[in-house]
Amino acid sequence: MSIQSLGGALGESLGSSLTTMVPTGYTKLQEERLAMVDLGAKPEASPLQNGYRQETSYAESRRHLDRASRSSVTVSDCGDGGYSETEPMLAERRFSGEEADEEEEEEDEGEGQGSDLQNMPKESPLAMALQILVPFLLAGFGTVSAGMVLDIVQHWEAFQYITEIFILVPALLGLKGNLEMTLASRLSTAVNVGKMDSPIEKWNLIIGNLALKQVQATVVGFLAAVAAVILGWIPEGKFQMSHAVLLCSSSVATAFIASLLQGIIMVGVIVGSKKTGINPDNVATPIAASFGDLITLAILAWISQGLYKCLDSYPYVSSLVCAFFMCLTPLWIVISSKHPASRTLLYSGWEPVITAMVISSIGGLILDKTVSDPNLAGIVVYTPVINGIGGNLVAIQSSRISTHLHFHCAPGEVPDEAKGCYYPCRTFCGTGANHRSAQVLLLLVIPGHIIFLYTIHLMKSGHTTLTPIFMSVYLAAAMLQVLLLLCIADWMVHSMWRSGKDPDSFSIPYLTALGDLLGTALLALSFHFLWLIGDQDSDVGD
């Protein structure tokens, strides 16, 4: 063998070895950029706004991004080093029936949209109802259990002497809407658009989102305690530092522990739904709340009662508990910032979470003042039920609308039927998938609540007899709550998408918080009305 041929063979071998050492995603990303340059596209740096990158027209970006979707690039480079959580979901579209070559990507845009429509999961109203029914009932029984626990613990010393804990209840139970349901909605959308097909990318999404959720849970738990102290001080003008520290410790510890447990359960549900072929949009958000209320309320009651017993003998325990969980926050920040899927929300995802906490705290203030009236003590057992059911149903609708928009529209663009001024009939009247889901969800309200009311009655819990007038007033309040929430969800999700915000991260916290506020307010009005007309039996269940 000549020296030249030997050198050529070594060169080819070395070149192939170096090529295999380059990460596949990086190589494909470079190929994508070179292809874009060949097509005359100039990848300019553009600022991030509300989690999205400012893009050119949807038709132009589709031609370039379809090529990227085939290479399954796992890193989204925004030019300025930033990352957009939603952009990869929009970019990596899977067209099952697409056989066109890359040279034919300039063809009619309508064919591409037709492929989108073919790839969107088709569901009949019956299949949708069956998928929603089981997790809906599980979630309902979870809220019933939470209501029964709250009915018991309201007589504990901690709840009797530190009534501000009742203000914490809707805010902490609302964490499932602020965090768990938001996580479920984001991961459900990621599954539906193919972002969790790669094991590495799947675990990057999961770990980053769980770490982000722990940061948010700790901060929201602390702020909820501060809001409870302020709202409890305003009407009475009384303030005790020991009670304030106990509230902070109980709230932070409860939020942290409950969020971690529910986050792990949620990830298992999402991954299991993907493997079994069930649409996670239908099951993830209800299961996120199935035992979330019960877990959160049980942890809150246990920690509050334990710290209250230590208040006189070991007053420093509450401060140490609060400090311990707060000191873990930097660790979760570091972990979440290392994963691009959560880095953007680490800076931009606080507005809906904190605003929702404030809204839920106002509902907690209503609950605190209503419970303080012995004649209206029966409201306690039903509050988690009506709030939880309303939040679960509207979270399903919000997640479904968001997934539909991710499939069919570019950020800032909405379907033709969603343009113009909003009117309530637009939510329920129609044959589209979102219209059918709204109709199915609304039809589940009355039979679902009847089942849950009789479950409470059979368990001999609560302080109210199931008279016909009581059931009529209660069901009317529940129906009105869900009707308003579904209308608000339709308007809010499309408005957020039009303004460039990701509904998966922004809408559900607002909607579940409004569900807590509307549910508590309507329930309080119902009990006041029942008391005025003579339906008075607050001693039931004692």
Summary of the structure (lengths in Angstrom):
residues: 542
radius of gyration: 26.0
end to end distance: 98.9
largest distance: 108.0
contacts: 1932
relative contact order: 0.13
helix: 76%
strand: 1%
